[in-house]
Amino acid sequence: MTNEKVAGVDGLVKDFRVPGGRTLRAVDGVSLSIGRGETLGLVGESGSGKSTLARLMIRLERPTAGRIEFEGADITGLRGAALRRRVRRRMAMVFQSASTSLNPYQRIGDALAEPLRTHRAGDAASRRTSVAAMMERVGLDPSFAGRYPHELSGGQRQRVGIARALMLDPSLIIADEPTASLDVSVQAQVVNLLQDLQGDLGLSYLFITHDLGLVRHLAHRVAVMYLGRVVEVGDTARLFAEPLHPYAATLVSMRRDAEHRIVPSGDIPSPVDRPSGCVFRSRCPIARDRCATDVPPLQETAPGRLVACHYPGDLSPGGADAHAHAPAAPPLAAPTLT
């Protein structure tokens, strides 16, 4: 991993119109960067805007406002051939379920060759060679090229999804819950494969997941999202040891080895009817009057450590409000916390 930035977003906003003429703000002023060869873990409950942010970065959605940068170029407004040339060849996505992202009527070899055909890379013979080589790289028997998705196991299908993402030699892979539908033993195999590929190819990953144990193992840095906003970013080990934002503290406290669980009250609010001030204040154990009126900016508290909270660290172990730790209670409904 180097200090070179491969991708980043600045002030990114995405609004959707909903019935009744109202606006749903799925992503609200997000600024992030991903280094070359780095894995950035993106965590948060369902409805926090993680997948929408991923779709914006890969330009499957157009942002309402803000800027998207990739490999030193502004790709925010690219369309057509320029988008295909600048983004589609160099950025790829691995989806949660390969079963639904693969065409059930298309043979595996044809699915892997499709990106090469679309971008007119090589001839038919060289494409077959590239497909066989990529299948071997991800641990699949090249003879599987003649099979259909339903003839493979879930882990094998996800390896096909990874192979397809790699066919055009991208620099950034966006992985949206890539292990969520797999058995635990198969999850470990897929994660080890992703790490090996990163070491061999220098890939960068935006890794979206609910599984904090997986993030702790895989990610170099972690970004925590809540209701469309990034509330904390930091080195993985430091963030897990001492989360500064109350929401990050609640997520980290759900680990099986944690001494205390911090359980926020209520459910995540609707992004159509967001709380004023700090978006987490309606569930925060340490919310104060200022939190209802002032939006806390995402600001650096230490080199590489960013937090959007008026009272950072107060809910961490040993913080000013450590006594507010709640007794053990059922975990939040959305995350799989290990």
Secondary structure, 3 states (H helix, E strand, C coil): CCCCEEEEEEEEEEEEEECCCEEEEEEEEEEEEEECCCEEEEECCCCCCHHHHHHHHCCCCCCCEEEEEECCEECCCCCHHHHHHHHHCCEEEECCCHHHHCCCCCCHHHHHHHHHHHCCCCCHHHHHHHHHHHHHHCCCCHHHHHCCHHHCCHHHHHHHHHHHHHCCCCCEEEEECCCCCCCHHHHHHHHHHHHHHHHHHCCEEEEECCCHHHHHHHCCEEEEEECCEEEEEEEHHHHHHCCCCHHHHHHHCCCCCCCCCCCCCCCCCCCCCCCCCCCCCCCCCCCCHHHHHCCCCCEEEECCEEECCCCCCCCCCCCCCHHHCCCCCCCCCCCCCC
